[in-house]
Amino acid sequence: MTTTAPSTDDVLLVDERADTVAQMFLDQVATRPEQEAYRFPRGDQWESRTWQQTADEVSRLAAGLVSLDVGAEQRVAIISTTRYEWILADLAVMCAGAATTTVYPTTIAEEVAFIVADSNSVVVFAEDDAQVAKLRERRADLPGVTQVVTFGAVAGGGDDWVISLAELAERGQARLDEDPDAVDRRVAAIESDSLATLIYTSGTTGRPKGVRLRHSSWTYEGAAVAATGILRADDLQYLWLPMAHSFGKVLLTTQLAVGYPTAVDGRVHKIIENLAVVQPTFMGAAPRIFEKAYGRITTMAHSEGGAKAKIFDWASDVGRLVSSATLEGRPVSRVLAAQHRIADKLVFSKVRARFGGRVRFFISGSAALNKDVAEWFHAAGILILEGYGLTESSAGSCVNRLDNYRFGTIGMPLPGTEFRIAADGEVLIKGPGVMAGYHEMAEASQEALGADGWLHTGDIGEIDTDGFVRITDRKKDLFKTSGGKYVAPAHVETMFKGLCPLVSQVLVHGSDRNFCSAVLTLDPDAVSDWADRHDMAGAPYERVVTSDPMRSDLQGYVDQLNAKLNRWEQVKKFIVLEHDLSVESGEVTPSMKMKRRVVEDNYRAELNALYR
């Protein structure tokens, strides 16, 4: 089955877009030069930049890259957390006619060297001394890198291989003084199909692959999201997502299409604090952020016990009744409406205040969002729009709309993108956002795109009669029990995350076994709160998570999960790890996706013991 085609008006909006990312940026500068484009923290204060001020900084840095003889479509890598300087560097690369290679700052030195060398990057922007040290450690493997530019202080090394961002800007200004049109000529020479970005897949198995994304892919993404009407120029985005991830990058591109300002701070532990200060109207995030916020809110409410816990549960029930009626188009009775006003005053208004009080909606992507979590937030007056896409499709391919959404689905395709379900249930995508292929990997590119250009996503899904798309699992993750029943582990794992506020990661196991088991890791913050309420305050994490009372509580949540599952899907036994999974251990990717095969291999002995 293939989804219906978008309307003519939507396609027109998408087709009438700028040819390149650089031109999208300059169009916004020309349209709203004195309006705010970005704000970012400096110490305890937030600084702001207009579109024109940003353009002036970008122009100098782009000219600096020209002075370094960076040519058309040559790669320039960025290794940094999400910050204003990352955006400046990326826009400068675009305006110099080059292409950005994105690298997660948590990537180890060996992997950094692989990505930088494999991409043939000639210049690298490195956030600080720690990132510069990785490059120096592997310098022998990076003969093509002529210059490293650091956002922080210049790391020592006794040579001029590393310069500061300010020094690059100075070189750029000198170049512009000699040749004022140097950057303009570069922008004019970029073609819509020119390479814009190389994003390396997280690599849940094997070496990461470089995904080649064109300017036309990014301009399409921005224009297509704009055509949905979800975002407005008067919105304010809070952006913390890793810019090495396509989800973060597409939100920047959408900003260039719509023109809203963005508050930038990649420090995850600052999200809640910053939301209260920035008061954004929307934010993109992975489901883990919403699951963790939901768990934290419910745990805190119940920790106080007594009347407060009862009021919270009553308000949640009232909110769900109103939410259900709204979603089904049924009228809300006068009695229920009155109850909801009280529930909102006592509970929901405080929840919204935690997120700044002005949020119109959140966008969830990169993994499946638990339906129960989405419904609870909706009951609290906060809409989470789930979307879907791959690095190979420039992140955005499908999304729920403000006026047409369905929880438990990823919405409908963006205008100009088609979805099809293959005979084996795999989701296929075709559209302007789909990659040009993998970098110097012709065989892998052909396998992913096929002869007809349909991107094979590796996800299993379905399209309902109204055109909403639902993802049920990863094709490679489906397993069959010894009884011959298929289990979709991601579906079960997502359900459990919505039920248990303590959990961080879940792996459901059971291929060729007579029942399913699970590996659980617990969230350190939630564990700390739990310990305070169970006379274990200050006890080591390892002792708390393996204690009998914790085991008993977890079993209660597993029992709740099993009540919602078919018999063959139910988790009969589980183990709790004494630590969370981490990027450093190689058990999750930098985008926090669990490496299922690695985790299963690491704990195979413990899992095998469950079946004896």
Secondary structure, 3 states (H helix, E strand, C coil): CECCCCCHHHHHHHHCCCCCHHHHHHHHHHHCCCCEEEEEEECCEEEEEEHHHHHHHHHHHHHHHHHCCCCCCCEEEEECCCCHHHHHHHHHHHHCCCEEEEECCCCCHHHHHHHHHHCCEEEEEECCHHHHHHHHHCHHHCCCCCEEEECCCCCCCCCCCEEEHHHHHHHHHHHHHHCCCHHHHHHHHCCCCCEEEEEECCCCCCCCCEEEEEHHHHHHHHHHHHHHCCCCCCCCEEECCCCCCHHHHHHHHHHHHHCCCEEECCCHHHHHHHHHHHCCCEEEECHHHHHHHHHHHHHHHHHCCHHHHHHHHHHHHHHHHHHHHHHHCCCCCHHHHHHHHHHHHHHHHHHHHHCCCCCCEEEECCCCCCHHHHHHHHHCCCCEEEEECCHHHCCCCEECECCECCCCCCCEECCCCEEEECCCCEEEEECCCCCCEECCCHHHHHHHHCCCCCEEEEEEEEECCCCCEEEEEECCCCEECCCCCEECHHHHHHHHHHHCCCEEEEEEECCCCCCEEEEEEECHHHHHHHHHHCCCCCCCHHHHHCCHHHHHHHHHHHHHHHCCCCHHHCEEEEEECCCCCCCCCCCECCCCCECHHHHHHHCHHHHHHHCC
